[in-house]
Amino acid sequence: MAYYVYLLASKKYGTLYIGVTNDIIRRIHEHKSKVAAGFSKRYCVDRLVWFEIYDDPVTAITREKELKKWRRE
């Protein structure tokens, strides 16, 4: 099974969101349709701008945490 670490943006130079999922198509659809209350719904973060694919969830989650520590620049 594939696991994805992905980056969403609200607009150019807008709010960013980093997440991890095992079904990227379903997850992006959830962000775009704003089905769940939370960060991405509140800030209209629904444009996929980047993703990476991993073979196991531990590696994907580790990468997500690493990226979340990065500075925006």
PQR file of N, CA, C, O and H, with PARSE charges and radii, in Angstrom:
ATOM      1  N   MET A   1       0.845  -1.184   0.000 -0.4000 1.5000
ATOM      2  CA  MET A   1       0.000   0.000   0.000 -0.0000 2.0000
ATOM      3  C   MET A   1       0.887   1.243   0.000  0.5500 1.7000
ATOM      4  O   MET A   1       1.933   1.268   0.648 -0.5500 1.4000
ATOM      5  N   ALA A   2       0.473   2.247  -0.712 -0.4000 1.5000
ATOM      6  CA  ALA A   2       1.214   3.507  -0.793 -0.0000 2.0000
ATOM      7  C   ALA A   2       0.688   4.501   0.239  0.5500 1.7000
ATOM      8  O   ALA A   2      -0.501   4.526   0.553 -0.5500 1.4000
ATOM      9  H   ALA A   2      -0.377   2.227  -1.239  0.4000 1.0000
ATOM     10  N   TYR A   3       1.594   5.309   0.752 -0.4000 1.5000
ATOM     11  CA  TYR A   3       1.259   6.387   1.683 -0.0000 2.0000
ATOM     12  C   TYR A   3       1.806   7.677   1.103  0.5500 1.7000
ATOM     13  O   TYR A   3       2.901   7.702   0.541 -0.5500 1.4000
ATOM     14  H   TYR A   3       2.560   5.289   0.496  0.4000 1.0000
ATOM     15  N   TYR A   4       1.046   8.737   1.240 -0.4000 1.5000
ATOM     16  CA  TYR A   4       1.395  10.008   0.614 -0.0000 2.0000
ATOM     17  C   TYR A   4       1.566  11.102   1.659  0.5500 1.7000
ATOM     18  O   TYR A   4       0.759  11.239   2.579 -0.5500 1.4000
ATOM     19  H   TYR A   4       0.157   8.717   1.696  0.4000 1.0000
ATOM     20  N   VAL A   5       2.629  11.874   1.501 -0.4000 1.5000
ATOM     21  CA  VAL A   5       2.798  13.115   2.250 -0.0000 2.0000
ATOM     22  C   VAL A   5       2.514  14.205   1.228  0.5500 1.7000
ATOM     23  O   VAL A   5       3.105  14.213   0.148 -0.5500 1.4000
ATOM     24  H   VAL A   5       3.285  11.764   0.754  0.4000 1.0000
ATOM     25  N   TYR A   6       1.613  15.126   1.558 -0.4000 1.5000
ATOM     26  CA  TYR A   6       1.175  16.093   0.568 -0.0000 2.0000
ATOM     27  C   TYR A   6       1.149  17.504   1.148  0.5500 1.7000
ATOM     28  O   TYR A   6       1.052  17.703   2.359 -0.5500 1.4000
ATOM     29  H   TYR A   6       1.133  15.120   2.435  0.4000 1.0000
ATOM     30  N   LEU A   7       1.237  18.471   0.245 -0.4000 1.5000
ATOM     31  CA  LEU A   7       1.225  19.886   0.604 -0.0000 2.0000
ATOM     32  C   LEU A   7       0.092  20.564  -0.151  0.5500 1.7000
ATOM     33  O   LEU A   7       0.001  20.465  -1.375 -0.5500 1.4000
ATOM     34  H   LEU A   7       1.316  18.309  -0.739  0.4000 1.0000
ATOM     35  N   LEU A   8      -0.770  21.251   0.587 -0.4000 1.5000
ATOM     36  CA  LEU A   8      -1.864  22.017   0.000 -0.0000 2.0000
ATOM     37  C   LEU A   8      -1.616  23.495   0.252  0.5500 1.7000
ATOM     38  O   LEU A   8      -0.936  23.867   1.208 -0.5500 1.4000
ATOM     39  H   LEU A   8      -0.697  21.331   1.581  0.4000 1.0000
ATOM     40  N   ALA A   9      -2.170  24.331  -0.610 -0.4000 1.5000
ATOM     41  CA  ALA A   9      -2.091  25.777  -0.431 -0.0000 2.0000
ATOM     42  C   ALA A   9      -3.457  26.392  -0.687  0.5500 1.7000
ATOM     43  O   ALA A   9      -4.277  25.835  -1.417 -0.5500 1.4000
ATOM     44  H   ALA A   9      -2.723  24.029  -1.387  0.4000 1.0000
ATOM     45  N   SER A  10      -3.687  27.542  -0.079 -0.4000 1.5000
ATOM     46  CA  SER A  10      -4.951  28.244  -0.295 -0.0000 2.0000
ATOM     47  C   SER A  10      -4.895  29.073  -1.572  0.5500 1.7000
ATOM     48  O   SER A  10      -5.887  29.176  -2.294 -0.5500 1.4000
ATOM     49  H   SER A  10      -3.021  27.994   0.514  0.4000 1.0000
ATOM     50  N   LYS A  11      -3.763  29.649  -1.845 -0.4000 1.5000
ATOM     51  CA  LYS A  11      -3.520  30.453  -3.051 -0.0000 2.0000
ATOM     52  C   LYS A  11      -2.022  30.702  -3.145  0.5500 1.7000
ATOM     53  O   LYS A  11      -1.275  30.253  -2.276 -0.5500 1.4000
ATOM     54  H   LYS A  11      -2.957  29.566  -1.258  0.4000 1.0000
ATOM     55  N   LYS A  12      -1.570  31.392  -4.156 -0.4000 1.5000
ATOM     56  CA  LYS A  12      -0.159  31.700  -4.294 -0.0000 2.0000
ATOM     57  C   LYS A  12       0.280  32.533  -3.096  0.5500 1.7000
ATOM     58  O   LYS A  12      -0.308  33.573  -2.801 -0.5500 1.4000
ATOM     59  H   LYS A  12      -2.177  31.757  -4.862  0.4000 1.0000
ATOM     60  N   TYR A  13       1.308  32.068  -2.418 -0.4000 1.5000
ATOM     61  CA  TYR A  13       1.842  32.701  -1.194 -0.0000 2.0000
ATOM     62  C   TYR A  13       0.824  32.707  -0.054  0.5500 1.7000
ATOM     63  O   TYR A  13       0.924  33.529   0.857 -0.5500 1.4000
ATOM     64  H   TYR A  13       1.785  31.223  -2.658  0.4000 1.0000
ATOM     65  N   GLY A  14      -0.154  31.799  -0.096 -0.4000 1.5000
ATOM     66  CA  GLY A  14      -1.184  31.734   0.932 -0.0000 2.0000
ATOM     67  C   GLY A  14      -0.838  30.734   2.028  0.5500 1.7000
ATOM     68  O   GLY A  14       0.320  30.369   2.228 -0.5500 1.4000
ATOM     69  H   GLY A  14      -0.235  31.131  -0.836  0.4000 1.0000
ATOM     70  N   THR A  15      -1.867  30.312   2.717 -0.4000 1.5000
ATOM     71  CA  THR A  15      -1.732  29.370   3.820 -0.0000 2.0000
ATOM     72  C   THR A  15      -1.345  27.995   3.297  0.5500 1.7000
ATOM     73  O   THR A  15      -1.825  27.570   2.246 -0.5500 1.4000
ATOM     74  H   THR A  15      -2.808  30.609   2.555  0.4000 1.0000
ATOM     75  N   LEU A  16      -0.472  27.292   4.031 -0.4000 1.5000
ATOM     76  CA  LEU A  16      -0.019  25.959   3.656 -0.0000 2.0000
ATOM     77  C   LEU A  16      -0.541  24.916   4.634  0.5500 1.7000
ATOM     78  O   LEU A  16      -0.774  25.209   5.807 -0.5500 1.4000
ATOM     79  H   LEU A  16      -0.081  27.637   4.885  0.4000 1.0000
ATOM     80  N   TYR A  17      -0.723  23.689   4.135 -0.4000 1.5000
ATOM     81  CA  TYR A  17      -1.161  22.572   4.954 -0.0000 2.0000
ATOM     82  C   TYR A  17      -0.374  21.348   4.521  0.5500 1.7000
ATOM     83  O   TYR A  17      -0.301  21.049   3.329 -0.5500 1.4000
ATOM     84  H   TYR A  17      -0.533  23.451   3.182  0.4000 1.0000
ATOM     85  N   ILE A  18       0.213  20.641   5.467 -0.4000 1.5000
ATOM     86  CA  ILE A  18       0.943  19.399   5.181 -0.0000 2.0000
ATOM     87  C   ILE A  18       0.203  18.263   5.864  0.5500 1.7000
ATOM     88  O   ILE A  18      -0.151  18.358   7.039 -0.5500 1.4000
ATOM     89  H   ILE A  18       0.154  20.884   6.435  0.4000 1.0000
ATOM     90  N   GLY A  19      -0.030  17.178   5.116 -0.4000 1.5000
ATOM     91  CA  GLY A  19      -0.729  16.033   5.676 -0.0000 2.0000
ATOM     92  C   GLY A  19      -0.188  14.726   5.143  0.5500 1.7000
ATOM     93  O   GLY A  19       0.674  14.705   4.265 -0.5500 1.4000
ATOM     94  H   GLY A  19       0.257  17.101   4.161  0.4000 1.0000
ATOM     95  N   VAL A  20      -0.705  13.633   5.684 -0.4000 1.5000
ATOM     96  CA  VAL A  20      -0.329  12.289   5.240 -0.0000 2.0000
ATOM     97  C   VAL A  20      -1.603  11.464   5.096  0.5500 1.7000
ATOM     98  O   VAL A  20      -2.530  11.595   5.895 -0.5500 1.4000
ATOM     99  H   VAL A  20      -1.406  13.650   6.397  0.4000 1.0000
ATOM    100  N   THR A  21      -1.643  10.609   4.066 -0.4000 1.5000
ATOM    101  CA  THR A  21      -2.830   9.787   3.803 -0.0000 2.0000
ATOM    102  C   THR A  21      -2.426   8.535   3.025  0.5500 1.7000
ATOM    103  O   THR A  21      -1.334   8.463   2.461 -0.5500 1.4000
ATOM    104  H   THR A  21      -0.890  10.503   3.417  0.4000 1.0000
ATOM    105  N   ASN A  22      -3.324   7.554   3.006 -0.4000 1.5000
ATOM    106  CA  ASN A  22      -3.086   6.372   2.170 -0.0000 2.0000
ATOM    107  C   ASN A  22      -3.968   6.380   0.923  0.5500 1.7000
ATOM    108  O   ASN A  22      -3.878   5.471   0.097 -0.5500 1.4000
ATOM    109  H   ASN A  22      -4.211   7.612   3.464  0.4000 1.0000
ATOM    110  N   ASP A  23      -4.820   7.396   0.780 -0.4000 1.5000
ATOM    111  CA  ASP A  23      -5.682   7.542  -0.396 -0.0000 2.0000
ATOM    112  C   ASP A  23      -5.728   9.026  -0.762  0.5500 1.7000
ATOM    113  O   ASP A  23      -6.591   9.762  -0.283 -0.5500 1.4000
ATOM    114  H   ASP A  23      -4.893   8.134   1.450  0.4000 1.0000
ATOM    115  N   ILE A  24      -4.816   9.452  -1.593 -0.4000 1.5000
ATOM    116  CA  ILE A  24      -4.658  10.885  -1.868 -0.0000 2.0000
ATOM    117  C   ILE A  24      -5.851  11.455  -2.636  0.5500 1.7000
ATOM    118  O   ILE A  24      -6.222  12.608  -2.412 -0.5500 1.4000
ATOM    119  H   ILE A  24      -4.114   8.855  -1.982  0.4000 1.0000
ATOM    120  N   ILE A  25      -6.447  10.697  -3.513 -0.4000 1.5000
ATOM    121  CA  ILE A  25      -7.589  11.197  -4.281 -0.0000 2.0000
ATOM    122  C   ILE A  25      -8.771  11.483  -3.352  0.5500 1.7000
ATOM    123  O   ILE A  25      -9.388  12.545  -3.434 -0.5500 1.4000
ATOM    124  H   ILE A  25      -6.146   9.761  -3.695  0.4000 1.0000
ATOM    125  N   ARG A  26      -9.083  10.529  -2.468 -0.4000 1.5000
ATOM    126  CA  ARG A  26     -10.168  10.725  -1.507 -0.0000 2.0000
ATOM    127  C   ARG A  26      -9.882  11.903  -0.585  0.5500 1.7000
ATOM    128  O   ARG A  26     -10.766  12.713  -0.307 -0.5500 1.4000
ATOM    129  H   ARG A  26      -8.582   9.666  -2.401  0.4000 1.0000
ATOM    130  N   ARG A  27      -8.640  11.994  -0.112 -0.4000 1.5000
ATOM    131  CA  ARG A  27      -8.294  13.043   0.846 -0.0000 2.0000
ATOM    132  C   ARG A  27      -8.363  14.432   0.217  0.5500 1.7000
ATOM    133  O   ARG A  27      -8.848  15.367   0.853 -0.5500 1.4000
ATOM    134  H   ARG A  27      -7.922  11.336  -0.338  0.4000 1.0000
ATOM    135  N   ILE A  28      -7.892  14.582  -1.004 -0.4000 1.5000
ATOM    136  CA  ILE A  28      -7.968  15.877  -1.675 -0.0000 2.0000
ATOM    137  C   ILE A  28      -9.428  16.233  -1.926  0.5500 1.7000
ATOM    138  O   ILE A  28      -9.814  17.393  -1.789 -0.5500 1.4000
ATOM    139  H   ILE A  28      -7.498  13.822  -1.520  0.4000 1.0000
ATOM    140  N   HIS A  29     -10.239  15.251  -2.289 -0.4000 1.5000
ATOM    141  CA  HIS A  29     -11.675  15.491  -2.474 -0.0000 2.0000
ATOM    142  C   HIS A  29     -12.302  15.992  -1.168  0.5500 1.7000
ATOM    143  O   HIS A  29     -13.130  16.904  -1.184 -0.5500 1.4000
ATOM    144  H   HIS A  29      -9.926  14.308  -2.401  0.4000 1.0000
ATOM    145  N   GLU A  30     -11.909  15.400  -0.048 -0.4000 1.5000
ATOM    146  CA  GLU A  30     -12.418  15.850   1.250 -0.0000 2.0000
ATOM    147  C   GLU A  30     -12.025  17.296   1.538  0.5500 1.7000
ATOM    148  O   GLU A  30     -12.831  18.074   2.049 -0.5500 1.4000
ATOM    149  H   GLU A  30     -11.236  14.660  -0.035  0.4000 1.0000
ATOM    150  N   HIS A  31     -10.792  17.650   1.210 -0.4000 1.5000
ATOM    151  CA  HIS A  31     -10.354  19.037   1.409 -0.0000 2.0000
ATOM    152  C   HIS A  31     -11.155  19.985   0.513  0.5500 1.7000
ATOM    153  O   HIS A  31     -11.618  21.028   0.975 -0.5500 1.4000
ATOM    154  H   HIS A  31     -10.138  17.018   0.795  0.4000 1.0000
ATOM    155  N   LYS A  32     -11.317  19.632  -0.751 -0.4000 1.5000
ATOM    156  CA  LYS A  32     -12.024  20.504  -1.696 -0.0000 2.0000
ATOM    157  C   LYS A  32     -13.505  20.666  -1.366  0.5500 1.7000
ATOM    158  O   LYS A  32     -14.068  21.747  -1.539 -0.5500 1.4000
ATOM    159  H   LYS A  32     -10.941  18.785  -1.126  0.4000 1.0000
ATOM    160  N   SER A  33     -14.138  19.587  -0.890 -0.4000 1.5000
ATOM    161  CA  SER A  33     -15.565  19.666  -0.564 -0.0000 2.0000
ATOM    162  C   SER A  33     -15.809  20.136   0.871  0.5500 1.7000
ATOM    163  O   SER A  33     -16.956  20.342   1.270 -0.5500 1.4000
ATOM    164  H   SER A  33     -13.680  18.709  -0.750  0.4000 1.0000
ATOM    165  N   LYS A  34     -14.744  20.305   1.641 -0.4000 1.5000
ATOM    166  CA  LYS A  34     -14.808  20.845   3.009 -0.0000 2.0000
ATOM    167  C   LYS A  34     -15.775  20.055   3.897  0.5500 1.7000
ATOM    168  O   LYS A  34     -16.581  20.641   4.619 -0.5500 1.4000
ATOM    169  H   LYS A  34     -13.813  20.137   1.317  0.4000 1.0000
ATOM    170  N   VAL A  35     -15.687  18.718   3.838 -0.4000 1.5000
ATOM    171  CA  VAL A  35     -16.584  17.867   4.610 -0.0000 2.0000
ATOM    172  C   VAL A  35     -16.284  17.865   6.105  0.5500 1.7000
ATOM    173  O   VAL A  35     -17.195  17.687   6.914 -0.5500 1.4000
ATOM    174  H   VAL A  35     -15.031  18.243   3.251  0.4000 1.0000
ATOM    175  N   ALA A  36     -15.036  18.058   6.483 -0.4000 1.5000
ATOM    176  CA  ALA A  36     -14.668  18.032   7.899 -0.0000 2.0000
ATOM    177  C   ALA A  36     -14.257  19.422   8.372  0.5500 1.7000
ATOM    178  O   ALA A  36     -13.512  20.138   7.703 -0.5500 1.4000
ATOM    179  H   ALA A  36     -14.296  18.203   5.826  0.4000 1.0000
ATOM    180  N   ALA A  37     -14.763  19.771   9.536 -0.4000 1.5000
ATOM    181  CA  ALA A  37     -14.365  21.058  10.126 -0.0000 2.0000
ATOM    182  C   ALA A  37     -12.903  20.963  10.557  0.5500 1.7000
ATOM    183  O   ALA A  37     -12.460  19.917  11.031 -0.5500 1.4000
ATOM    184  H   ALA A  37     -15.369  19.189  10.079  0.4000 1.0000
ATOM    185  N   GLY A  38     -12.170  22.034  10.395 -0.4000 1.5000
ATOM    186  CA  GLY A  38     -10.775  22.028  10.805 -0.0000 2.0000
ATOM    187  C   GLY A  38      -9.984  23.094  10.082  0.5500 1.7000
ATOM    188  O   GLY A  38     -10.536  24.027   9.498 -0.5500 1.4000
ATOM    189  H   GLY A  38     -12.531  22.884  10.011  0.4000 1.0000
ATOM    190  N   PHE A  39      -8.677  22.929  10.137 -0.4000 1.5000
ATOM    191  CA  PHE A  39      -7.747  23.918   9.598 -0.0000 2.0000
ATOM    192  C   PHE A  39      -7.982  24.190   8.118  0.5500 1.7000
ATOM    193  O   PHE A  39      -8.117  25.344   7.713 -0.5500 1.4000
ATOM    194  H   PHE A  39      -8.229  22.171  10.611  0.4000 1.0000
ATOM    195  N   SER A  40      -8.031  23.127   7.304 -0.4000 1.5000
ATOM    196  CA  SER A  40      -8.140  23.336   5.853 -0.0000 2.0000
ATOM    197  C   SER A  40      -9.476  23.961   5.463  0.5500 1.7000
ATOM    198  O   SER A  40      -9.538  24.728   4.502 -0.5500 1.4000
ATOM    199  H   SER A  40      -7.921  22.189   7.634  0.4000 1.0000
ATOM    200  N   LYS A  41     -10.533  23.650   6.185 -0.4000 1.5000
ATOM    201  CA  LYS A  41     -11.837  24.267   5.907 -0.0000 2.0000
ATOM    202  C   LYS A  41     -11.827  25.735   6.318  0.5500 1.7000
ATOM    203  O   LYS A  41     -12.303  26.595   5.577 -0.5500 1.4000
ATOM    204  H   LYS A  41     -10.482  23.027   6.965  0.4000 1.0000
ATOM    205  N   ARG A  42     -11.286  26.019   7.496 -0.4000 1.5000
ATOM    206  CA  ARG A  42     -11.264  27.388   8.015 -0.0000 2.0000
ATOM    207  C   ARG A  42     -10.452  28.333   7.112  0.5500 1.7000
ATOM    208  O   ARG A  42     -10.836  29.484   6.905 -0.5500 1.4000
ATOM    209  H   ARG A  42     -10.899  25.320   8.098  0.4000 1.0000
ATOM    210  N   TYR A  43      -9.325  27.831   6.576 -0.4000 1.5000
ATOM    211  CA  TYR A  43      -8.442  28.693   5.784 -0.0000 2.0000
ATOM    212  C   TYR A  43      -8.532  28.435   4.279  0.5500 1.7000
ATOM    213  O   TYR A  43      -7.702  28.938   3.521 -0.5500 1.4000
ATOM    214  H   TYR A  43      -9.014  26.896   6.744  0.4000 1.0000
ATOM    215  N   CYS A  44      -9.515  27.668   3.840 -0.4000 1.5000
ATOM    216  CA  CYS A  44      -9.738  27.375   2.409 -0.0000 2.0000
ATOM    217  C   CYS A  44      -8.494  26.812   1.718  0.5500 1.7000
ATOM    218  O   CYS A  44      -8.143  27.226   0.614 -0.5500 1.4000
ATOM    219  H   CYS A  44     -10.189  27.260   4.455  0.4000 1.0000
ATOM    220  N   VAL A  45      -7.848  25.883   2.373 -0.4000 1.5000
ATOM    221  CA  VAL A  45      -6.641  25.256   1.840 -0.0000 2.0000
ATOM    222  C   VAL A  45      -7.068  24.007   1.078  0.5500 1.7000
ATOM    223  O   VAL A  45      -7.397  22.988   1.685 -0.5500 1.4000
ATOM    224  H   VAL A  45      -8.133  25.547   3.271  0.4000 1.0000
ATOM    225  N   ASP A  46      -7.062  24.085  -0.257 -0.4000 1.5000
ATOM    226  CA  ASP A  46      -7.558  22.953  -1.039 -0.0000 2.0000
ATOM    227  C   ASP A  46      -6.851  22.739  -2.376  0.5500 1.7000
ATOM    228  O   ASP A  46      -7.355  21.999  -3.220 -0.5500 1.4000
ATOM    229  H   ASP A  46      -6.795  24.913  -0.751  0.4000 1.0000
ATOM    230  N   ARG A  47      -5.711  23.362  -2.586 -0.4000 1.5000
ATOM    231  CA  ARG A  47      -4.971  23.188  -3.849 -0.0000 2.0000
ATOM    232  C   ARG A  47      -3.744  22.323  -3.619  0.5500 1.7000
ATOM    233  O   ARG A  47      -2.832  22.707  -2.886 -0.5500 1.4000
ATOM    234  H   ARG A  47      -5.301  23.963  -1.900  0.4000 1.0000
ATOM    235  N   LEU A  48      -3.723  21.163  -4.243 -0.4000 1.5000
ATOM    236  CA  LEU A  48      -2.575  20.269  -4.120 -0.0000 2.0000
ATOM    237  C   LEU A  48      -1.409  20.858  -4.906  0.5500 1.7000
ATOM    238  O   LEU A  48      -1.534  21.107  -6.105 -0.5500 1.4000
ATOM    239  H   LEU A  48      -4.463  20.851  -4.839  0.4000 1.0000
ATOM    240  N   VAL A  49      -0.284  21.081  -4.245 -0.4000 1.5000
ATOM    241  CA  VAL A  49       0.879  21.655  -4.928 -0.0000 2.0000
ATOM    242  C   VAL A  49       2.084  20.715  -4.955  0.5500 1.7000
ATOM    243  O   VAL A  49       3.026  20.928  -5.718 -0.5500 1.4000
ATOM    244  H   VAL A  49      -0.183  20.879  -3.271  0.4000 1.0000
ATOM    245  N   TRP A  50       2.047  19.662  -4.108 -0.4000 1.5000
ATOM    246  CA  TRP A  50       3.199  18.762  -4.048 -0.0000 2.0000
ATOM    247  C   TRP A  50       2.847  17.510  -3.260  0.5500 1.7000
ATOM    248  O   TRP A  50       2.028  17.573  -2.343 -0.5500 1.4000
ATOM    249  H   TRP A  50       1.282  19.489  -3.488  0.4000 1.0000
ATOM    250  N   PHE A  51       3.456  16.361  -3.601 -0.4000 1.5000
ATOM    251  CA  PHE A  51       3.307  15.149  -2.805 -0.0000 2.0000
ATOM    252  C   PHE A  51       4.486  14.221  -3.017  0.5500 1.7000
ATOM    253  O   PHE A  51       5.182  14.301  -4.029 -0.5500 1.4000
ATOM    254  H   PHE A  51       4.122  16.310  -4.345  0.4000 1.0000
ATOM    255  N   GLU A  52       4.704  13.333  -2.045 -0.4000 1.5000
ATOM    256  CA  GLU A  52       5.715  12.279  -2.115 -0.0000 2.0000
ATOM    257  C   GLU A  52       5.022  10.962  -1.773  0.5500 1.7000
ATOM    258  O   GLU A  52       4.040  10.948  -1.030 -0.5500 1.4000
ATOM    259  H   GLU A  52       4.138  13.268  -1.223  0.4000 1.0000
ATOM    260  N   ILE A  53       5.530   9.863  -2.315 -0.4000 1.5000
ATOM    261  CA  ILE A  53       4.954   8.543  -2.087 -0.0000 2.0000
ATOM    262  C   ILE A  53       5.929   7.699  -1.270  0.5500 1.7000
ATOM    263  O   ILE A  53       7.132   7.698  -1.529 -0.5500 1.4000
ATOM    264  H   ILE A  53       6.328   9.875  -2.918  0.4000 1.0000
ATOM    265  N   TYR A  54       5.393   6.978  -0.274 -0.4000 1.5000
ATOM    266  CA  TYR A  54       6.187   6.098   0.586 -0.0000 2.0000
ATOM    267  C   TYR A  54       5.530   4.729   0.672  0.5500 1.7000
ATOM    268  O   TYR A  54       4.328   4.588   0.447 -0.5500 1.4000
ATOM    269  H   TYR A  54       4.415   6.979  -0.063  0.4000 1.0000
ATOM    270  N   ASP A  55       6.336   3.718   1.003 -0.4000 1.5000
ATOM    271  CA  ASP A  55       5.845   2.346   1.091 -0.0000 2.0000
ATOM    272  C   ASP A  55       5.269   1.988   2.451  0.5500 1.7000
ATOM    273  O   ASP A  55       4.458   1.068   2.553 -0.5500 1.4000
ATOM    274  H   ASP A  55       7.312   3.833   1.185  0.4000 1.0000
ATOM    275  N   ASP A  56       5.672   2.698   3.497 -0.4000 1.5000
ATOM    276  CA  ASP A  56       5.165   2.359   4.825 -0.0000 2.0000
ATOM    277  C   ASP A  56       4.739   3.619   5.581  0.5500 1.7000
ATOM    278  O   ASP A  56       5.282   4.699   5.349 -0.5500 1.4000
ATOM    279  H   ASP A  56       6.330   3.446   3.414  0.4000 1.0000
ATOM    280  N   PRO A  57       3.770   3.477   6.480 -0.5600 1.5000
ATOM    281  CA  PRO A  57       3.215   4.645   7.179  0.2800 2.0000
ATOM    282  C   PRO A  57       4.197   5.322   8.123  0.5500 1.7000
ATOM    283  O   PRO A  57       4.141   6.540   8.292 -0.5500 1.4000
ATOM    284  N   VAL A  58       5.086   4.570   8.737 -0.4000 1.5000
ATOM    285  CA  VAL A  58       6.033   5.159   9.687 -0.0000 2.0000
ATOM    286  C   VAL A  58       6.957   6.147   8.982  0.5500 1.7000
ATOM    287  O   VAL A  58       7.206   7.239   9.493 -0.5500 1.4000
ATOM    288  H   VAL A  58       5.132   3.580   8.600  0.4000 1.0000
ATOM    289  N   THR A  59       7.460   5.774   7.823 -0.4000 1.5000
ATOM    290  CA  THR A  59       8.323   6.663   7.044 -0.0000 2.0000
ATOM    291  C   THR A  59       7.564   7.902   6.594  0.5500 1.7000
ATOM    292  O   THR A  59       8.102   9.009   6.640 -0.5500 1.4000
ATOM    293  H   THR A  59       7.258   4.887   7.407  0.4000 1.0000
ATOM    294  N   ALA A  60       6.331   7.728   6.164 -0.4000 1.5000
ATOM    295  CA  ALA A  60       5.515   8.858   5.712 -0.0000 2.0000
ATOM    296  C   ALA A  60       5.237   9.828   6.856  0.5500 1.7000
ATOM    297  O   ALA A  60       5.341  11.041   6.676 -0.5500 1.4000
ATOM    298  H   ALA A  60       5.894   6.829   6.126  0.4000 1.0000
ATOM    299  N   ILE A  61       4.887   9.311   8.018 -0.4000 1.5000
ATOM    300  CA  ILE A  61       4.602  10.170   9.170 -0.0000 2.0000
ATOM    301  C   ILE A  61       5.869  10.885   9.639  0.5500 1.7000
ATOM    302  O   ILE A  61       5.819  12.056  10.018 -0.5500 1.4000
ATOM    303  H   ILE A  61       4.802   8.326   8.164  0.4000 1.0000
ATOM    304  N   THR A  62       6.994  10.189   9.616 -0.4000 1.5000
ATOM    305  CA  THR A  62       8.269  10.808   9.986 -0.0000 2.0000
ATOM    306  C   THR A  62       8.592  11.957   9.039  0.5500 1.7000
ATOM    307  O   THR A  62       9.028  13.021   9.479 -0.5500 1.4000
ATOM    308  H   THR A  62       7.035   9.238   9.308  0.4000 1.0000
ATOM    309  N   ARG A  63       8.384  11.751   7.760 -0.4000 1.5000
ATOM    310  CA  ARG A  63       8.640  12.801   6.761 -0.0000 2.0000
ATOM    311  C   ARG A  63       7.695  13.984   6.964  0.5500 1.7000
ATOM    312  O   ARG A  63       8.121  15.134   6.861 -0.5500 1.4000
ATOM    313  H   ARG A  63       8.030  10.887   7.403  0.4000 1.0000
ATOM    314  N   GLU A  64       6.422  13.721   7.251 -0.4000 1.5000
ATOM    315  CA  GLU A  64       5.463  14.785   7.497 -0.0000 2.0000
ATOM    316  C   GLU A  64       5.917  15.642   8.680  0.5500 1.7000
ATOM    317  O   GLU A  64       5.897  16.870   8.602 -0.5500 1.4000
ATOM    318  H   GLU A  64       6.075  12.787   7.334  0.4000 1.0000
ATOM    319  N   LYS A  65       6.320  15.008   9.757 -0.4000 1.5000
ATOM    320  CA  LYS A  65       6.781  15.739  10.943 -0.0000 2.0000
ATOM    321  C   LYS A  65       8.028  16.551  10.641  0.5500 1.7000
ATOM    322  O   LYS A  65       8.186  17.666  11.137 -0.5500 1.4000
ATOM    323  H   LYS A  65       6.336  14.010   9.821  0.4000 1.0000
ATOM    324  N   GLU A  66       8.914  15.989   9.825 -0.4000 1.5000
ATOM    325  CA  GLU A  66      10.132  16.702   9.423 -0.0000 2.0000
ATOM    326  C   GLU A  66       9.783  17.958   8.629  0.5500 1.7000
ATOM    327  O   GLU A  66      10.345  19.026   8.874 -0.5500 1.4000
ATOM    328  H   GLU A  66       8.786  15.083   9.422  0.4000 1.0000
ATOM    329  N   LEU A  67       8.860  17.833   7.682 -0.4000 1.5000
ATOM    330  CA  LEU A  67       8.465  18.974   6.860 -0.0000 2.0000
ATOM    331  C   LEU A  67       7.760  20.051   7.673  0.5500 1.7000
ATOM    332  O   LEU A  67       7.927  21.239   7.400 -0.5500 1.4000
ATOM    333  H   LEU A  67       8.403  16.966   7.483  0.4000 1.0000
ATOM    334  N   LYS A  68       6.980  19.653   8.658 -0.4000 1.5000
ATOM    335  CA  LYS A  68       6.267  20.621   9.475 -0.0000 2.0000
ATOM    336  C   LYS A  68       7.209  21.486  10.323  0.5500 1.7000
ATOM    337  O   LYS A  68       6.816  22.555  10.790 -0.5500 1.4000
ATOM    338  H   LYS A  68       6.844  18.688   8.880  0.4000 1.0000
ATOM    339  N   LYS A  69       8.432  21.031  10.518 -0.4000 1.5000
ATOM    340  CA  LYS A  69       9.428  21.809  11.267 -0.0000 2.0000
ATOM    341  C   LYS A  69      10.132  22.841  10.382  0.5500 1.7000
ATOM    342  O   LYS A  69      10.784  23.749  10.897 -0.5500 1.4000
ATOM    343  H   LYS A  69       8.752  20.163  10.139  0.4000 1.0000
ATOM    344  N   TRP A  70      10.009  22.712   9.074 -0.4000 1.5000
ATOM    345  CA  TRP A  70      10.684  23.623   8.151 -0.0000 2.0000
ATOM    346  C   TRP A  70      10.086  25.027   8.260  0.5500 1.7000
ATOM    347  O   TRP A  70       8.921  25.207   8.616 -0.5500 1.4000
ATOM    348  H   TRP A  70       9.479  21.974   8.656  0.4000 1.0000
ATOM    349  N   ARG A  71      10.912  25.998   7.945 -0.4000 1.5000
ATOM    350  CA  ARG A  71      10.438  27.379   7.845 -0.0000 2.0000
ATOM    351  C   ARG A  71       9.813  27.578   6.472  0.5500 1.7000
ATOM    352  O   ARG A  71      10.201  26.913   5.512 -0.5500 1.4000
ATOM    353  H   ARG A  71      11.858  25.853   7.655  0.4000 1.0000
ATOM    354  N   ARG A  72       8.872  28.465   6.373 -0.4000 1.5000
ATOM    355  CA  ARG A  72       8.151  28.707   5.120 -0.0000 2.0000
ATOM    356  C   ARG A  72       9.071  29.090   3.961  0.5500 1.7000
ATOM    357  O   ARG A  72       8.831  28.687   2.823 -0.5500 1.4000
ATOM    358  H   ARG A  72       8.557  29.006   7.153  0.4000 1.0000
ATOM    359  N   GLU A  73      10.095  29.844   4.235 -0.4000 1.5000
ATOM    360  CA  GLU A  73      10.998  30.289   3.167 -0.0000 2.0000
ATOM    361  C   GLU A  73      11.631  29.096   2.486  0.5500 1.7000
ATOM    362  O   GLU A  73      12.424  29.264   1.559 -0.5500 1.4000
ATOM    363  H   GLU A  73      10.290  30.170   5.160  0.4000 1.0000
TER
END
